[in-house]
């Protein structure tokens, strides 16, 4: 099954794919009659077959529509301190999307060295990950967010997990609907930032063990644990 992306909003039974997605279709050797899934990034997927191919586009005949294809019934936001290494930061985004996050928050903390991001590049990476894992919802990517601003938004979530080696090794076994995960940059969160988090009533500071983990490794590890225990 080949997964393509197009921002369609109506239940159209024929969808034309051109431009970058058509080049993607060609690169993966799409053929007439081949089963295709098209996702719109807003929670809707169209499933059909390749009806017609020209030099500039492919026409998909839709058989049925599926809402929330590949999605979970949770809202998970992942806030990661902006990493100096762009590849590692993008890796955290890509794997977070595979593990079904709904929002990615580039975070500016006390120890953050790089304060800017390439928003367009991150969005392209997000679209690619969404297609590869056959998700119908494209997670949002916020602009770089100050730690103090994020802290004020903790109450928007049922539970906030802050990853820090000083934390506990158990997570509550509860069916949370909205979750925020906070991961520091190189060097982690500062002691001041961690203590501010601990003062929030809905916050749990969690340790992943004695080993020092890179930020992207910690994020992926905890999301995997979360998927296993809570979802």
N, CA, C and O of each residue as an XYZ file, in Angstrom:
924
protein
N       0.848     -1.192      0.000
C       0.000      0.000      0.000
C       0.888      1.247      0.000
O       1.801      1.366      0.817
N       0.617      2.159     -0.909
C       1.353      3.408     -1.026
C       0.545      4.515     -0.362
O      -0.650      4.653     -0.623
N       1.190      5.304      0.496
C       0.499      6.380      1.212
C       0.938      7.724      0.672
O       2.133      8.012      0.622
N      -0.018      8.552      0.266
C       0.243      9.881     -0.262
C      -0.451     10.924      0.607
O      -1.345     10.596      1.387
N      -0.035     12.184      0.467
C      -0.594     13.273      1.263
C      -1.189     14.336      0.357
O      -0.545     14.799     -0.585
N      -2.436     14.722      0.651
C      -3.072     15.824     -0.067
C      -4.070     16.476      0.879
O      -4.801     15.788      1.590
N      -4.096     17.781      0.884
C      -4.984     18.520      1.776
C      -6.386     18.607      1.169
O      -6.806     19.666      0.703
N      -7.105     17.478      1.180
C      -8.490     17.483      0.688
C      -9.425     17.580      1.888
O      -9.105     17.091      2.971
N     -10.564     18.204      1.699
C     -11.498     18.391      2.807
C     -12.848     17.736      2.560
O     -13.587     17.463      3.506
N     -13.175     17.483      1.305
C     -14.462     16.895      0.976
C     -14.322     15.402      0.694
O     -13.225     14.897      0.456
N     -15.447     14.718      0.725
C     -15.454     13.290      0.422
C     -15.538     13.102     -1.092
O     -16.529     12.602     -1.624
N     -14.456     13.524     -1.774
C     -14.389     13.401     -3.226
C     -14.041     11.963     -3.603
O     -13.169     11.349     -2.987
N     -14.719     11.431     -4.610
C     -14.480     10.035     -4.981
C     -13.461      9.887     -6.103
O     -13.155      8.772     -6.527
N     -12.936     11.011     -6.584
C     -11.768     11.001     -7.445
C     -10.839     12.113     -6.976
O     -11.253     13.267     -6.866
N      -9.599     11.774     -6.704
C      -8.635     12.740     -6.192
C      -7.421     12.752     -7.101
O      -6.836     11.709     -7.393
N      -7.049     13.949     -7.548
C      -5.877     14.095     -8.404
C      -4.651     14.415     -7.556
O      -4.694     15.267     -6.669
N      -3.571     13.721     -7.844
C      -2.309     13.932     -7.144
C      -1.285     14.441     -8.144
O      -1.037     13.799     -9.165
N      -0.688     15.597     -7.853
C       0.338     16.149     -8.747
C       1.482     16.695     -7.903
O       1.541     16.447     -6.699
N       2.387     17.435     -8.526
C       3.476     18.075     -7.808
C       4.389     17.091     -7.087
O       4.719     16.031     -7.619
N       4.791     17.449     -5.881
C       5.748     16.663     -5.104
C       5.230     15.263     -4.795
O       5.992     14.296     -4.827
N       3.940     15.152     -4.497
C       3.382     13.833     -4.174
C       3.336     12.927     -5.413
O       3.461     11.708     -5.302
N       3.156     13.531     -6.585
C       3.201     12.725     -7.805
C       4.614     12.212     -8.052
O       4.795     11.078     -8.497
N       5.611     13.034     -7.768
C       7.004     12.575     -7.889
C       7.299     11.461     -6.886
O       8.052     10.532     -7.175
N       6.697     11.569     -5.714
C       6.833     10.506     -4.710
C       6.190      9.213     -5.220
O       6.738      8.125     -5.045
N       5.025      9.349     -5.852
C       4.323      8.208     -6.432
C       5.180      7.521     -7.496
O       5.266      6.294     -7.536
N       5.813      8.322     -8.353
C       6.674      7.794     -9.409
C       7.916      7.119     -8.827
O       8.332      6.056     -9.288
N       8.506      7.756     -7.802
C       9.732      7.220     -7.205
C       9.498      5.846     -6.587
O      10.394      5.002     -6.574
N       8.287      5.628     -6.076
C       7.957      4.342     -5.467
C       7.291      3.385     -6.463
O       6.694      2.372     -6.096
N       7.423      3.756     -7.737
C       6.950      2.896     -8.827
C       5.464      2.558     -8.715
O       5.051      1.408     -8.861
N       4.674      3.604     -8.450
C       3.230      3.416     -8.430
C       2.714      3.016     -9.802
O       3.187      3.520    -10.821
N       1.758      2.121     -9.828
C       1.226      1.588    -11.079
C      -0.292      1.668    -11.110
O      -0.951      1.776    -10.075
N      -0.828      1.612    -12.320
C      -2.271      1.615    -12.511
C      -2.876      0.386    -11.839
O      -2.374     -0.728    -11.989
N      -3.953      0.603    -11.102
C      -4.610     -0.484    -10.386
C      -4.072     -0.708     -8.989
O      -4.636     -1.495     -8.228
N      -2.995     -0.033     -8.640
C      -2.365     -0.206     -7.329
C      -3.221      0.426     -6.236
O      -3.790      1.502     -6.421
N      -3.302     -0.257     -5.096
C      -4.062      0.264     -3.964
C      -3.310      1.440     -3.340
O      -2.113      1.355     -3.065
N      -4.039      2.543     -3.122
C      -3.428      3.780     -2.631
C      -4.209      4.282     -1.417
O      -5.437      4.202     -1.376
N      -3.482      4.796     -0.441
C      -4.112      5.517      0.674
C      -3.666      6.971      0.601
O      -2.475      7.256      0.473
N      -4.620      7.885      0.681
C      -4.319      9.316      0.689
C      -4.773      9.873      2.032
O      -5.930      9.700      2.414
N      -3.887     10.532      2.745
C      -4.243     11.143      4.025
C      -4.219     12.658      3.885
O      -3.399     13.207      3.148
N      -5.119     13.331      4.593
C      -5.187     14.793      4.456
C      -4.555     15.531      5.628
O      -4.561     16.762      5.654
N      -4.009     14.798      6.603
C      -3.360     15.433      7.737
C      -4.326     15.994      8.759
O      -3.906     16.570      9.762
N      -5.630     15.829      8.510
C      -6.650     16.351      9.425
C      -7.507     15.232     10.006
O      -8.563     15.483     10.586
N      -7.044     14.001      9.844
C      -7.748     12.869     10.445
C      -8.566     12.043      9.478
O      -9.257     11.114      9.896
N      -8.505     12.362      8.171
C      -9.293     11.614      7.192
C      -8.372     10.947      6.172
O      -7.417     11.550      5.683
N      -8.684      9.698      5.868
C      -7.930      8.946      4.862
C      -8.880      8.458      3.785
O      -9.991      8.014      4.074
N      -8.433      8.544      2.539
C      -9.185      8.025      1.395
C      -8.427      6.813      0.859
O      -7.219      6.878      0.630
N      -9.136      5.722      0.662
C      -8.509      4.491      0.183
C      -9.129      4.119     -1.159
O     -10.349      4.008     -1.280
N      -8.288      3.930     -2.157
C      -8.782      3.596     -3.482
C      -7.686      2.998     -4.338
O      -6.716      2.441     -3.825
N      -7.846      3.118     -5.650
C      -6.850      2.548     -6.552
C      -6.482      3.556     -7.631
O      -7.226      4.496     -7.909
N      -5.334      3.341     -8.221
C      -4.836      4.222     -9.267
C      -5.632      3.985    -10.549
O      -5.557      2.913    -11.150
N      -6.392      4.996    -10.956
C      -7.259      4.884    -12.129
C      -6.568      5.353    -13.407
O      -6.751      4.754    -14.467
N      -5.777      6.419    -13.312
C      -5.179      7.007    -14.515
C      -3.851      7.669    -14.155
O      -3.731      8.304    -13.107
N      -2.869      7.521    -15.016
C      -1.561      8.154    -14.827
C      -1.198      8.928    -16.082
O      -1.205      8.373    -17.181
N      -0.881     10.211    -15.924
C      -0.376     11.007    -17.037
C       1.068     11.409    -16.696
O       1.645     10.927    -15.722
N       1.623     12.282    -17.502
C       2.995     12.715    -17.242
C       3.095     13.659    -16.042
O       4.184     13.877    -15.511
N       1.969     14.212    -15.620
C       2.008     15.219    -14.567
C       1.162     14.882    -13.334
O       1.282     15.549    -12.306
N       0.324     13.874    -13.423
C      -0.544     13.588    -12.276
C      -1.023     12.140    -12.311
O      -0.875     11.430    -13.305
N      -1.602     11.736    -11.185
C      -2.257     10.442    -11.095
C      -3.660     10.682    -10.533
O      -3.843     11.508     -9.638
N      -4.624      9.973    -11.049
C      -6.001     10.082    -10.582
C      -6.333      8.847     -9.754
O      -6.173      7.715    -10.210
N      -6.796      9.082     -8.534
C      -7.144      7.996     -7.625
C      -8.659      7.882     -7.544
O      -9.343      8.855     -7.229
N      -9.183      6.693     -7.828
C     -10.602      6.404     -7.661
C     -10.810      5.884     -6.245
O     -10.296      4.823     -5.892
N     -11.560      6.623     -5.431
C     -11.705      6.302     -4.011
C     -12.822      5.290     -3.799
O     -13.932      5.453     -4.306
N     -12.513      4.246     -3.045
C     -13.519      3.245     -2.688
C     -14.197      3.559     -1.363
O     -15.410      3.396     -1.225
N     -13.422      4.003     -0.401
C     -14.009      4.334      0.901
C     -13.125      5.309      1.671
O     -11.954      5.502      1.344
N     -13.704      5.911      2.691
C     -13.001      6.853      3.551
C     -12.943      6.293      4.965
O     -13.872      5.634      5.433
N     -11.826      6.574      5.634
C     -11.649      6.106      7.008
C     -11.221      7.297      7.853
O     -10.247      7.978      7.533
N     -11.951      7.542      8.926
C     -11.595      8.623      9.836
C     -10.639      8.107     10.906
O     -10.782      6.988     11.398
N      -9.671      8.932     11.255
C      -8.678      8.650     12.302
C      -7.891      7.368     12.027
O      -7.581      6.609     12.946
N      -7.577      7.140     10.763
C      -6.775      5.976     10.406
C      -5.393      6.083     11.041
O      -4.711      7.097     10.886
N      -4.981      5.041     11.752
C      -3.660      5.006     12.354
C      -3.494      5.883     13.583
O      -2.370      6.110     14.031
N      -4.601      6.384     14.138
C      -4.513      7.291     15.282
C      -4.927      6.609     16.580
O      -5.624      5.594     16.567
N      -4.492      7.177     17.691
C      -4.887      6.703     19.012
C      -5.842      7.707     19.632
O      -5.892      8.864     19.216
N      -6.594      7.269     20.619
C      -7.600      8.121     21.237
C      -7.006      8.904     22.407
O      -7.583      8.942     23.494
N      -5.848      9.526     22.176
C      -5.155     10.319     23.188
C      -4.551     11.547     22.514
O      -4.327     11.568     21.304
N      -4.296     12.559     23.322
C      -3.567     13.729     22.822
C      -2.247     13.793     23.574
O      -2.222     14.030     24.782
N      -1.147     13.580     22.853
C       0.175     13.581     23.464
C       1.012     14.696     22.845
O       1.230     14.727     21.634
N       1.472     15.604     23.689
C       2.380     16.664     23.249
C       3.781     16.321     23.738
O       3.964     15.887     24.875
N       4.765     16.520     22.868
C       6.156     16.257     23.219
C       6.941     17.554     23.109
O       7.083     18.113     22.021
N       7.454     18.032     24.247
C       8.287     19.236     24.272
C       9.737     18.817     24.460
O      10.081     18.195     25.464
N      10.582     19.154     23.503
C      11.995     18.764     23.544
C      12.859     20.013     23.456
O      12.669     20.850     22.574
N      13.806     20.133     24.373
C      14.742     21.240     24.299
C      15.464     21.242     22.966
O      15.974     20.207     22.538
N      15.515     22.381     22.308
C      16.134     22.467     20.980
C      17.592     22.007     21.081
O      18.371     22.536     21.873
N      17.936     21.030     20.277
C      19.274     20.452     20.325
C      20.208     21.166     19.355
O      19.789     21.628     18.294
N      21.457     21.246     19.730
C      22.450     21.879     18.864
C      22.640     21.079     17.579
O      22.924     21.645     16.523
N      22.481     19.758     17.676
C      22.590     18.878     16.517
C      21.211     18.756     15.850
O      20.297     18.147     16.407
N      21.074     19.339     14.659
C      19.779     19.356     13.972
C      19.285     17.955     13.643
O      18.088     17.685     13.748
N      20.183     17.058     13.248
C      19.781     15.703     12.879
C      19.142     14.971     14.055
O      18.138     14.278     13.891
N      19.725     15.127     15.236
C      19.185     14.466     16.420
C      17.835     15.045     16.797
O      16.939     14.318     17.226
N      17.688     16.352     16.639
C      16.420     17.002     16.951
C      15.326     16.540     15.989
O      14.200     16.269     16.404
N      15.661     16.455     14.712
C      14.705     15.963     13.719
C      14.362     14.500     13.964
O      13.227     14.077     13.743
N      15.345     13.730     14.419
C      15.110     12.321     14.737
C      14.073     12.199     15.853
O      13.198     11.335     15.795
N      14.167     13.062     16.870
C      13.188     13.058     17.962
C      11.787     13.334     17.433
O      10.822     12.697     17.854
N      11.679     14.289     16.504
C      10.384     14.597     15.890
C       9.846     13.405     15.113
O       8.695     13.009     15.298
N      10.671     12.831     14.245
C      10.224     11.723     13.394
C       9.762     10.532     14.218
O       8.701      9.966     13.952
N      10.553     10.146     15.220
C      10.192      8.991     16.031
C       9.003      9.295     16.941
O       8.208      8.409     17.255
N       8.890     10.555     17.362
C       7.723     10.951     18.134
C       6.446     10.788     17.333
O       5.427     10.342     17.861
N       6.498     11.146     16.061
C       5.324     10.986     15.200
C       4.997      9.511     15.005
O       3.827      9.129     15.013
N       6.027      8.678     14.831
C       5.795      7.236     14.723
C       5.098      6.702     15.972
O       4.280      5.786     15.894
N       5.429      7.282     17.115
C       4.861      6.832     18.391
C       3.616      7.625     18.769
O       3.189      7.608     19.924
N       3.037      8.316     17.798
C       1.689      8.889     17.857
C       1.546     10.146     18.700
O       0.532     10.325     19.374
N       2.553     11.024     18.671
C       2.350     12.322     19.313
C       1.385     13.157     18.470
O       1.239     12.937     17.268
N       0.730     14.120     19.125
C      -0.193     15.025     18.440
C       0.420     16.399     18.210
O       0.033     17.123     17.293
N       1.387     16.745     19.061
C       2.013     18.073     18.963
C       3.488     17.958     19.335
O       3.860     17.218     20.246
N       4.320     18.709     18.609
C       5.751     18.761     18.894
C       6.114     20.192     19.247
O       5.825     21.119     18.490
N       6.753     20.371     20.411
C       7.060     21.711     20.908
C       8.575     21.884     21.034
O       9.172     21.333     21.958
N       9.207     22.629     20.134
C      10.623     22.960     20.304
C      10.769     23.892     21.517
O      10.152     24.956     21.567
N      11.584     23.484     22.484
C      11.602     24.156     23.773
C      12.923     24.904     24.001
O      14.007     24.364     23.779
N      12.801     26.154     24.448
C      13.975     26.951     24.814
C      14.121     26.934     26.338
O      13.250     27.423     27.057
N      15.221     26.371     26.818
C      15.461     26.250     28.251
C      16.758     26.963     28.633
O      17.422     27.567     27.791
N      17.100     26.882     29.904
C      18.310     27.541     30.392
C      19.566     27.016     29.704
O      20.501     27.774     29.449
N      19.585     25.712     29.401
C      20.777     25.112     28.804
C      20.706     24.992     27.291
O      21.615     24.436     26.673
N      19.639     25.505     26.685
C      19.521     25.438     25.233
C      20.553     26.347     24.576
O      20.650     27.530     24.902
N      21.322     25.782     23.648
C      22.343     26.568     22.955
C      21.811     27.174     21.655
O      22.093     28.330     21.338
N      21.048     26.391     20.916
C      20.495     26.884     19.646
C      19.047     27.293     19.897
O      18.264     26.509     20.434
N      18.692     28.509     19.513
C      17.377     29.057     19.860
C      16.400     29.071     18.691
O      15.214     29.344     18.880
N      16.884     28.781     17.486
C      16.039     28.853     16.300
C      15.894     27.473     15.662
O      16.725     26.589     15.870
N      14.828     27.305     14.886
C      14.590     26.059     14.161
C      14.258     26.381     12.715
O      13.904     27.514     12.388
N      14.372     25.384     11.854
C      13.935     25.507     10.462
C      12.527     24.914     10.400
O      12.355     23.713     10.193
N      11.528     25.772     10.582
C      10.134     25.317     10.680
C       9.708     24.532      9.439
O       9.075     23.482      9.549
N      10.057     25.043      8.267
C       9.658     24.382      7.025
C      10.246     22.992      6.902
O       9.561     22.058      6.486
N      11.519     22.850      7.265
C      12.170     21.542      7.187
C      11.528     20.553      8.160
O      11.308     19.391      7.818
N      11.230     21.020      9.374
C      10.583     20.142     10.346
C       9.200     19.697      9.862
O       8.810     18.547     10.062
N       8.474     20.595      9.236
C       7.144     20.247      8.727
C       7.236     19.211      7.606
O       6.393     18.318      7.512
N       8.261     19.332      6.758
C       8.448     18.332      5.702
C       8.808     16.978      6.296
O       8.340     15.943      5.822
N       9.635     16.984      7.330
C       9.974     15.741      8.017
C       8.731     15.117      8.646
O       8.562     13.897      8.634
N       7.874     15.958      9.189
C       6.648     15.469      9.832
C       5.720     14.815      8.814
O       5.146     13.759      9.082
N       5.572     15.437      7.649
C       4.724     14.864      6.594
C       5.268     13.517      6.158
O       4.508     12.563      5.990
N       6.574     13.431      5.976
C       7.193     12.166      5.564
C       6.952     11.070      6.598
O       6.632      9.938      6.234
N       7.100     11.392      7.875
C       6.880     10.404      8.933
C       5.421      9.991      9.004
O       5.112      8.819      9.222
N       4.520     10.953      8.821
C       3.092     10.643      8.833
C       2.745      9.633      7.742
O       1.993      8.687      7.980
N       3.292      9.837      6.558
C       3.002      8.932      5.444
C       3.618      7.556      5.669
O       2.971      6.535      5.433
N       4.859      7.528      6.122
C       5.548      6.252      6.303
C       4.874      5.370      7.337
O       4.904      4.145      7.221
N       4.264      5.978      8.350
C       3.599      5.210      9.398
C       2.086      5.153      9.200
O       1.358      4.687     10.077
N       1.616      5.630      8.045
C       0.195      5.597      7.650
C      -0.686      6.182      8.745
O      -1.598      5.527      9.251
N      -0.395      7.420      9.096
C      -1.255      8.179      9.994
C      -2.100      9.134      9.163
O      -1.678      9.570      8.092
N      -3.293      9.459      9.655
C      -4.152     10.388      8.932
C      -4.123     11.797      9.517
O      -4.670     12.728      8.926
N      -3.484     11.954     10.680
C      -3.405     13.254     11.340
C      -1.959     13.730     11.353
O      -1.060     13.007     11.782
N      -1.743     14.951     10.880
C      -0.407     15.535     10.866
C      -0.197     16.317     12.159
O      -0.864     17.329     12.375
N       0.717     15.871     13.024
C       0.957     16.596     14.272
C       1.402     18.036     14.013
O       2.102     18.317     13.040
N       0.990     18.929     14.887
C       1.381     20.324     14.761
C       2.772     20.531     15.347
O       3.182     19.825     16.268
N       3.484     21.500     14.805
C       4.805     21.874     15.298
C       4.742     23.344     15.676
O       4.518     24.195     14.816
N       4.935     23.647     16.939
C       4.846     25.037     17.379
C       6.138     25.779     17.067
O       7.153     25.169     16.731
N       6.087     27.071     17.181
C       7.310     27.872     17.110
C       8.086     27.652     18.410
O       7.507     27.184     19.390
N       9.382     27.978     18.444
C      10.162     27.798     19.668
C       9.484     28.455     20.864
O       9.083     29.617     20.808
N       9.365     27.693     21.945
C       8.595     28.114     23.122
C       9.506     28.238     24.334
O      10.290     27.334     24.620
N       9.405     29.355     25.045
C      10.166     29.538     26.277
C       9.669     28.579     27.351
O       8.492     28.221     27.389
N      10.594     28.168     28.230
C      10.217     27.247     29.299
C       9.123     27.835     30.187
O       8.188     27.127     30.561
N       9.226     29.117     30.527
C       8.224     29.743     31.389
C       6.843     29.734     30.737
O       5.832     29.557     31.416
N       6.806     29.924     29.426
C       5.529     29.880     28.707
C       4.937     28.483     28.751
O       3.740     28.319     28.988
N       5.774     27.472     28.523
C       5.296     26.095     28.595
C       4.780     25.782     29.990
O       3.745     25.132     30.137
N       5.483     26.233     31.002
C       5.093     25.972     32.387
C       3.690     26.499     32.664
O       2.916     25.855     33.373
N       3.358     27.650     32.117
C       2.021     28.227     32.312
C       0.936     27.379     31.667
O      -0.230     27.457     32.053
N       1.322     26.559     30.675
C       0.337     25.738     29.965
C       0.208     24.323     30.534
O      -0.530     23.505     29.985
N       0.914     24.028     31.623
C       0.839     22.688     32.212
C      -0.600     22.303     32.568
O      -0.985     21.141     32.441
N      -1.386     23.274     33.011
C      -2.755     22.979     33.442
C      -3.682     22.601     32.293
O      -4.817     22.182     32.520
N      -3.200     22.749     31.062
C      -4.011     22.338     29.905
C      -4.022     20.819     29.744
O      -4.780     20.286     28.934
N      -3.185     20.123     30.511
C      -3.054     18.668     30.386
C      -3.477     17.970     31.670
O      -3.379     18.529     32.763
N      -3.949     16.737     31.515
C      -4.282     15.944     32.698
C      -3.033     15.571     33.485
O      -3.038     15.566     34.716
N      -1.969     15.261     32.761
C      -0.722     14.845     33.390
C       0.455     15.373     32.591
O       0.423     15.397     31.361
N       1.491     15.794     33.297
C       2.734     16.240     32.663
C       3.860     15.360     33.193
O       4.073     15.272     34.403
N       4.569     14.718     32.293
C       5.725     13.908     32.666
C       6.995     14.687     32.308
O       7.211     15.038     31.149
N       7.823     14.950     33.309
C       9.091     15.631     33.102
C      10.202     14.609     33.284
O      10.310     13.999     34.348
N      11.025     14.414     32.271
C      12.067     13.396     32.332
C      13.330     13.977     32.955
O      13.915     14.930     32.440
N      13.736     13.385     34.072
C      14.912     13.844     34.781
C      15.431     12.699     35.645
O      14.642     11.958     36.230
N      16.748     12.551     35.730
C      17.341     11.432     36.480
C      17.034     11.498     37.973
O      17.186     10.500     38.677
N      16.603     12.661     38.468
C      16.264     12.804     39.885
C      14.852     12.318     40.203
O      14.451     12.280     41.366
N      14.108     11.948     39.173
C      12.711     11.587     39.380
C      12.497     10.156     39.842
O      13.443      9.424     40.133
N      11.207      9.773     39.901
C      10.808      8.428     40.301
C      10.814      7.502     39.090
O      10.822      7.953     37.944
N      10.811      6.198     39.365
C      10.883      5.229     38.271
C       9.540      4.583     37.952
O       9.477      3.650     37.152
N       8.492      5.058     38.555
C       7.162      4.525     38.291
C       6.290      5.609     37.676
O       6.427      6.792     37.988
N       5.391      5.182     36.798
C       4.427      6.116     36.225
C       3.029      5.666     36.625
O       2.774      4.468     36.745
N       2.110      6.625     36.835
C       0.748      6.255     37.239
C       0.062      5.408     36.173
O       0.121      5.736     34.988
N      -0.578      4.337     36.580
C      -1.310      3.474     35.652
C      -2.744      3.987     35.546
O      -3.656      3.441     36.166
N      -2.929      5.030     34.762
C      -4.236      5.665     34.633
C      -4.486      6.001     33.174
O      -3.553      6.244     32.409
N      -5.748      6.011     32.803
C      -6.123      6.248     31.408
C      -6.238      7.751     31.139
O      -7.342      8.290     31.052
N      -5.093      8.420     31.009
C      -5.092      9.859     30.751
C      -5.480     10.150     29.302
O      -5.115      9.413     28.386
N      -6.224     11.235     29.115
C      -6.633     11.639     27.769
C      -5.657     12.622     27.137
O      -5.427     12.578     25.928
N      -5.081     13.510     27.943
C      -4.148     14.517     27.419
C      -2.867     14.479     28.245
O      -2.898     14.545     29.474
N      -1.741     14.370     27.543
C      -0.446     14.142     28.184
C       0.591     15.071     27.574
O       0.630     15.261     26.358
N       1.433     15.650     28.426
C       2.578     16.428     27.983
C       3.840     15.758     28.501
O       3.926     15.411     29.679
N       4.814     15.578     27.624
C       6.115     15.030     27.997
C       7.158     16.115     27.775
O       7.223     16.707     26.697
N       7.972     16.377     28.787
C       8.979     17.434     28.717
C      10.372     16.814     28.811
O      10.684     16.102     29.765
N      11.196     17.092     27.817
C      12.564     16.571     27.761
C      13.515     17.742     27.570
O      13.303     18.582     26.695
N      14.552     17.800     28.380
C      15.512     18.894     28.278
C      16.463     18.719     27.109
O      16.467     17.669     26.467
N      17.271     19.734     26.821
C      18.282     19.666     25.748
C      19.544     18.974     26.258
O      19.497     18.276     27.271
N      20.661     19.157     25.573
C      21.938     18.661     26.090
C      22.144     19.225     27.494
O      22.040     20.433     27.706
N      22.438     18.345     28.449
C      22.591     18.799     29.826
C      21.302     18.758     30.621
O      21.317     18.985     31.830
N      20.178     18.470     29.960
C      18.894     18.351     30.649
C      18.320     19.688     31.089
O      18.800     20.747     30.686
N      17.293     19.626     31.917
C      16.732     20.829     32.510
C      17.619     21.264     33.669
O      18.305     20.446     34.283
N      17.598     22.542     33.956
C      18.359     23.029     35.105
C      17.632     22.636     36.391
O      16.451     22.290     36.365
N      18.345     22.693     37.510
C      17.723     22.368     38.807
C      16.554     23.306     39.095
O      15.530     22.883     39.631
N      16.710     24.568     38.740
C      15.624     25.537     38.943
C      14.396     25.146     38.134
O      13.281     25.176     38.656
N      14.580     24.778     36.859
C      13.451     24.405     36.003
C      12.765     23.148     36.523
O      11.537     23.066     36.535
N      13.558     22.170     36.952
C      12.978     20.941     37.482
C      12.170     21.219     38.744
O      11.085     20.663     38.915
N      12.679     22.063     39.621
C      11.961     22.390     40.862
C      10.663     23.140     40.582
O       9.671     22.948     41.286
N      10.664     23.990     39.562
C       9.434     24.682     39.185
C       8.381     23.687     38.693
O       7.191     23.840     38.968
N       8.833     22.673     37.965
C       7.914     21.635     37.485
C       7.307     20.867     38.650
O       6.114     20.564     38.646
N       8.120     20.557     39.637
C       7.659     19.760     40.785
C       6.567     20.466     41.578
O       5.793     19.815     42.279
N       6.498     21.779     41.476
C       5.481     22.531     42.217
C       4.104     22.445     41.575
O       3.102     22.788     42.202
N       4.052     21.990     40.332
C       2.771     21.869     39.628
C       2.041     20.604     40.086
O       2.636     19.530     40.176
N       0.755     20.745     40.372
C      -0.018     19.647     40.967
C      -0.156     18.441     40.040
O      -0.270     17.313     40.519
N      -0.147     18.655     38.734
C      -0.399     17.553     37.795
C       0.880     17.040     37.144
O       0.840     16.431     36.075
N       2.015     17.288     37.795
C       3.305     16.958     37.186
C       3.979     15.803     37.902
O       3.969     15.722     39.130
N       4.565     14.912     37.116
C       5.303     13.766     37.637
C       6.701     13.801     37.032
O       6.852     13.710     35.814
N       7.721     13.933     37.873
C       9.099     13.887     37.401
C       9.534     12.423     37.371
O       9.497     11.730     38.388
N       9.947     11.965     36.189
C      10.198     10.545     35.971
C      11.646     10.315     35.571
O      12.207     11.048     34.757
N      12.243      9.278     36.164
C      13.597      8.866     35.798
C      13.532      7.611     34.930
O      12.713      6.722     35.169
N      14.397      7.547     33.927
C      14.492      6.359     33.081
C      15.670      5.472     33.494
O      16.088      4.589     32.746
N      16.193      5.722     34.691
C      17.278      4.890     35.184
C      18.554      5.678     35.413
O      18.585      6.898     35.249
N      19.598      4.974     35.789
C      20.859      5.608     36.158
C      21.711      6.022     34.958
O      22.600      6.863     35.089
N      21.444      5.439     33.802
C      22.262      5.743     32.633
C      21.937      7.130     32.097
O      20.779      7.548     32.086
N      22.960      7.830     31.658
C      22.755      9.124     31.010
C      22.309      8.887     29.570
O      23.011      8.234     28.797
N      21.146      9.417     29.213
C      20.590      9.237     27.871
C      20.585     10.558     27.119
O      20.385     11.620     27.709
N      20.803     10.485     25.825
C      20.611     11.667     24.996
C      19.132     12.043     24.997
O      18.263     11.214     25.267
N      18.872     13.303     24.692
C      17.496     13.804     24.760
C      16.553     13.007     23.873
O      15.465     12.623     24.301
N      16.974     12.756     22.624
C      16.097     12.037     21.694
C      15.885     10.594     22.140
O      14.806     10.038     21.935
N      16.902      9.979     22.748
C      16.768      8.615     23.249
C      15.782      8.570     24.410
O      14.945      7.670     24.484
N      15.881      9.537     25.312
C      14.966      9.606     26.446
C      13.523      9.784     25.982
O      12.615      9.133     26.498
N      13.316     10.669     25.007
C      11.962     10.913     24.499
C      11.368      9.657     23.880
O      10.220      9.309     24.159
N      12.140      8.977     23.044
C      11.657      7.773     22.374
C      11.409      6.656     23.388
O      10.405      5.949     23.301
N      12.317      6.500     24.343
C      12.172      5.456     25.352
C      10.902      5.656     26.160
O      10.147      4.712     26.394
N      10.667      6.903     26.589
C       9.488      7.138     27.422
C       8.196      6.996     26.624
O       7.208      6.467     27.133
N       8.197      7.463     25.385
C       7.004      7.286     24.557
C       6.694      5.809     24.355
O       5.525      5.421     24.341
N       7.714      4.986     24.199
C       7.500      3.545     24.063
C       6.889      2.960     25.328
O       5.957      2.159     25.263
N       7.420      3.364     26.482
C       6.854      2.912     27.767
C       5.417      3.364     27.908
O       4.557      2.604     28.353
N       5.162      4.593     27.533
C       3.818      5.159     27.642
C       2.832      4.385     26.766
O       1.724      4.067     27.198
N       3.243      4.087     25.539
C       2.390      3.301     24.642
C       2.068      1.946     25.229
O       0.950      1.455     25.076
N       3.019      1.340     25.891
C       2.841     -0.006     26.439
C       1.943     -0.003     27.663
O       1.098     -0.887     27.808
N       2.109      0.983     28.556
C       1.428      0.958     29.838
C       0.106      1.721     29.878
O      -0.822      1.319     30.581
N       0.015      2.821     29.126
C      -1.129      3.710     29.300
C      -2.099      3.748     28.128
O      -3.241      4.175     28.292
N      -1.670      3.312     26.955
C      -2.507      3.490     25.761
C      -3.259      2.230     25.386
O      -4.002      2.225     24.404
